[in-house]
Amino acid sequence: MYYEFKPYVRVADRIRAAQRETEKLRKKGQKVSPIVITGKKIATTFWGTAWCEHLERYSDFSNRLPRGRTYVRNGSVVDLQIAEGVVTAKVSGSSMYKVKISIAHLPSDRWRILRHECVGAIDSLVELLQGRFSKGVMERLCHPIAGLFPAPSEIRMDCSCPDWAGMCKHVAATLYGVGARLDNEPALLFKLRGVDETELIASATAGPSVGAKAKPRKADKTLASQDLSALFGIEMADGVDVDASAEKAVDSSVAAKAKARRAAKKKPKQPATKTVRPIATVQARAAMLSLQGEYLGVLRGLEKADRVACRDIARKVSVKAAVAFAKTRLNVAPTVRARKRRK
């Protein structure tokens, strides 16, 4: 029978099969990139650890991830390739299975918001790839809904094994393998989501960023009299105190501004004129009220956990993004409930 499961294969036999398959592919001239875990942790750097923690955050994956961790630790992921929007792998089990995981590109609106909110916080590409930035930027990039990592609804999984579940242990091992690969090549995460990581650096001088404090300005250097003479081509009289002259000029400027403010207070106030809102403003307000009504409508149909996440997006990102997330969860929820009933 096609859907009949094959006999159990011991871990040692799987490791030997994986090594034989690796040698076979290399002899054929194919580029092979196996996942090799040397320590107790699958990932040790910022981006690899953040990827694994993001996967474990979702209850949809909780019952399959432990087997995937075992598979990736014992070297069953023979080959793993990451391209734009897709991850392909060969995983050794009862047989050699082919895994394909398609991940949607990061929406342009979400990427634009991330760029805007991280402006000025990342000084170089090295700091970005090493995860050396402020806590505010870290929380923004790793946000489970509006961050850089994909949500379950943005992931499509396919494996050649007979397991009918959406995520089998081979797919789970591949996803953990991505986290291990990001330890050595963190730029692959941006390639996978279809965005250019240098755009976070290119606009670093555009303004203040999330969680970043404004740097104090350095005190202006005082020019000596000979410097002023050389700069403006004039001769300064001997015994002139430049600092005292500058202080006197500042005091006179402050006094002039105070006098101007007192004169402005004495002027009679003009009667307030009634402003008429333009048609564009009225239409924008109507659109905003319509969007808020739609947001309250979809919020009632969500489960408790999704409702909390939706409110969080509306508060931190925008109401429009929250409505889009709620519609996505409402479309996914019936499928998840039907899957739980089959189990």
N, C-alpha and C positions, 0 to 999 in steps of 0.2 A: 504494500500500500504506500502511496506517495507521502502521506502525512505521518507515517509511522516513524517514531523516534529511533535513532540508532543506538547501539549499546554504549554504555558509559566508557569513556577512555580516561585512563589514569593521567595525572598531571605530568609525570615523567614522560609518558608516551606522547602527550601533547607537545611538550617542549622539544622532544627529538623530532617530531613531525614538523614543527615550526622551523627548526634548524635546517632540516632537509629541504623544505620548501624555499627557504631563504637562499640556500646554495644553488638550488635549481634555477631560481629567477636571476641570480647574478651570473650564472653561466650563460644564460640567454641574452645577457647584455642589458637587462632591465635595471633601473635605479631602484634599489630597495632601501626603505627607511623603517626598520623595525623599532618598536618601543621597548626600551630596556630600562627597568626600574632598579636602581642600585641600593637605595636606602629604604627606610620604613615608610616614608611619605611618597605619594605619587608625584606631587609637585612641591617645589620648595620656594620658588620666586613669587613675586607679587601677582603677575598676570596668570600663571599656571594655577596658583592657589585660588585666586578669585574665580577662575573658570569652574573649578571643581566645586567650590562652595555654592556657586550659582546653580549648578545642576542639582545639588542636594537640597536646595531650597524648595523645590517643587514636589508636592505629594504625588503627582502623576508618575514620577520616576522612582519613588522610594522602594518599591518592591523588587525592582530589577537591578538597581545600582550595586548592591553588595556582591552579586555574582560577577558583575562587570569588573569591580575592583580586584577580585581574585584572579580573573583572566588576565588583566593587564599586568598584574604584579608577577605572574609566573611566565611572562614572555610569550603569551599566546597571540599578541598582535604582531604578525609577521611583517606587515608593510602598512604604512599610513601616509597618505598624501593629502595635503591641504591646498585647495585652489580657491578661486573666487566663488563663493556661494556653495561649495560642495566639498565634502570630505569622503575619500574612498579608502578602504582598508581591506586587508585579508587577515582573517582571524582563524586560528587553529582550534578546532573543537573535535567532535566525532569525525568530522571531515574538515576540509579547508573551505571556509565560507567567505563569500564576497559581501562586503557591507558598503552601502552608499547612503550618506546623510546629506540632504539638501537643506541649506539654511538661507532664509530670505535675506536680501540686502537690507542694510539699515535704512529705514525711511529717511528721506531727505530732510523732512521737517525736524525729526528727532536729532539728526546729525547737526543741523544748523543751530538748534538750541544748545546742544552740547558744546559746539565751538564757541558760541556766544558766552556761555556761562563759565567756560574754562579759560577765557582770554586773560593773558598776562600771568597765569599761574605756573606755566611750564616753560622753563628757560631754554631747554635744548631737547633734541630728539633722544639723546642718551638718557636724560632724566625721565622722559615719557616711557621709554621701553623698560627702564629699570624700576618704574613705579615710584619714583622719588618726587612726590608732590604733596600738597597740603591735604588734611583730612577732608575738607569740604569738597575738593576736586575728586578725591578718591570715592567718597560716597555718591557723588553725582555720576561718575563714570560707571560705577558698579551697581547702580540702582536696578532692582529686579525687573521693573517695568519700563522705565524711561531711560535706562542706561545703554551701555554698549553691547551687553550680552543678549543673546536671543531668548525670547520667551518660548514655551512649549508649542504655541500655535505657529511659530515661525520655523519649526524644525520638522522635516519630513524624513522618515527613516525607512530603509529597505535592506533586508538581509536574505541571502539565499538559503538559510536554514529552514527546517519545517515548522519552527515555532510560529504560531499564528499571532502572538502578542505584538503590539506595536513596537515595543522596545524589548528585544531579546537580550541575552547576556552578551552576545557578540557586539551588538550595537552599543550597549553600555560600556563595554571594554574600549570600543573605539572612541566614545566621548571622553572617557578618562584619558585615553591616549593623546587626545588633543590638548588636554591640560598639561600632560608631561612634555609634549612637544613645544608648548608655549614657554616652558622654562628656558629653552635654548634659542627659540626663534619667536619672541613676542610679537614681532611685526606681522606674523601670519594671522593674528586675530583681526587686524584691520583689513588685511587682504580678504579674509573669509567673509567679513561683513560688507565688502565692496566700498570701503572708504579710504581716503588718503590720510595717514597719520600726520604728515607734515603740515596739514591745514591747521592742526592745533598749535603748531609752533609759528606758522606764518603770521598769525594775527596776535602774537603775544604782546605787542605794544599798543593795542587798540584801546585798552582801558582796564579798570579793576576787574578782578576775577572772583570766583566763589571762594570764600574763606580766606582770601588774601588780604593782608593789611597794607595800607598805603605806606610806602617808604618815606621816611622823613627827608625833607630837602636839606641839602648841605648848605651851610652858611656861606653867603657870598664873600668872596675874597676882597679885601680892601686894597685899592691901588695907592701906592706911595706918590708923592708929588712929582718925582722924576718920571714915574710911569705915566702920569697924566700929561706931563709936558711932552713926552715922546709920542703919546697916543694922539693928542689933538694938535701938536705943532705949535704950542704956546709956551711962554716962559712963566713959571710960577714964582711969585715973590718969596724971598727968603723969610723963614719964620712963620709961614702959613701952616696952620694945623688943619690937615685935610679931614681928619675924623670929626673935629669940632665943627667945621663948615658943613659936613654932611649931616650931622645931628641937627644943626640949625635949620637946614633946608627941610628936613623931615618934619620938624616941629611946626614950621610955617605952613607946610602942606596939610598937616592934620588940623591946624587952626582954621585954614581956609575951608576945609570940608565941613567942619563943625558949624561955621558961619553959614554955609550954603544950606545945611539941614535946618537951622533955625529959621532962615528966610522962607524955606519951603513950607514950614509948619504955619507961618503967619498968613499964607495965601488962603483965600476962601475956597472951600471944596466945591467942585462942580457937581451939580445934581446928577445922580446916577441915571443913566439912560437904559431903557429896556432893550435888551438884546434879543434879536429874533434868531432862533436856531435854524441853520440852513437845512435843506431837505436831506443832504447826505448824512448829517448828524442824526436826524430822526430815523432814517433808514438803518443806520448802524446800531442805534439803540434798540430798534425793533428786532434786528438780527440777533443781538446779544440776548434779549429776553427770550427769543425763540430757542436759542442754543441752551440757555439755562433750563427752560422747560423740558427740552429733550433730555438734558442731563439728569434731571430729577426723575423723569420717566424710566430711563434705563437703569437707574440706580436701584429702583424697587425690585427689579427682576433678578438682581445678582445675589449670590450667596454671601455669607458674612465676610469671609476672607477676601473675596473679590471686591466687595463693597468698600472695605477698608483701603485696599490698594487703589481703587478708583478715586476715593476722596483724597488720597495722598497725591495722586497725579494732578488732580484739579487744583490742589493747593500749591504744589511746587512747580508744575509745568504750565498747564492751561486747561480750561474746561473742554475745549475742542479735543485735546489729546485724551482726556478722561472719557469722553463719549465714544471715541474710536476704540479705546481699550475695552469699555463695557460691551460694545457690540461684538467685539472679537470673543470675549468670554461667553457671551450669551449664545454664540454659534458653536463654541467648543463644548459647553456644559452638557448638552444632550448626548453628545458622543461619549463623553467620559462616564455619564450615568449609565448608558447602555452597556459600556464595557464592564462596569462594576457589576451589573446584573448578570452578565454572562459568567463572570467569575464566581 
